[in-house]
Amino acid sequence: MNCPYCGKKLISGFIYGGGYGVQKGIIWLPENIEPILEAWVFESEKLNKNNLLSEAKVKSYKCSNCRKIIIDIDDES
């Protein structure tokens, strides 16, 4: 699949929520990596900028027509 903005190939992956302590939050992992603790710590990209007491959430925009979700991981809201 290619990016609708730049045309480059996108990397397929999954968004996971949860975790405990420092790793609490929403992360993205490539589809070839299982969501085990080691991958959660070393292979993931954290999508939210929360602290230990805040909700695990990330702002996103969904297109009902093409069924894509766009997430700006630099958005502080």
N, C-alpha and C positions, 0 to 999 in steps of 0.2 A: 504494500500500500504506500502511496506517495502522499506527502504533506500537501494539503490544499493551498498552502500559502507559498511554499518555495519549490514544490515539486520533488524534493528529495525523499528517499525511501524512509518510512517510519519504522521504528522498532516496536514490535508487538510485545505487550506486557500486561500486567494486572495491577490494580490498585488494591491494597490491603489496608484495613484499619484495625486498630487495637494496640496490642503490645503492653508492656508494663514498665514502670519507672522511667528511665531516661529514654527508652525506645518507644514510649507511648506516642502514637500519632498515626498519620496516614503516609504510606510509602508506596513506591512503584518498584516493581521487579520485572526484569525481562522474563518472557514466558518459559525460558529454558532453565530457570533457577527456582527451586522449590522454596517456599516460604518458611524455612527452618530458622532457628535463632541465629545461627552463624551468618546466613544470607541476610537476615533482617539487619544485622549489625554492620556487615562488611560490603554487601553487594547492592543494597537498596539506596534509593534516593528519597530522602524525606521531603514530603510535599507540603507540609504545614509548618508554621513557625510558632508552635505552642510551647507552653511551659508545663510542668508536671501537673498543675491544677486546672488547666484549661481544657476545653473540648478538643477532640481529635477531628478537625474539620479543615477543608480547603475550599475556597471559592471556585466554582466551575460554571460553565455555560453549556447547555445541552441544545442541540438542534433536533427538533422533533422530526424534521423532514429526512435528514441524512443519517440520523441516529449516531452522531459523534458527540463526544464530550471534549471540550477544550478546557484546560486548566492552566492558569498562569501561576507557576510556582513561586514567582517573585512577589505576588500580591500579598500585602500584609493584612488584608481584611479577614 
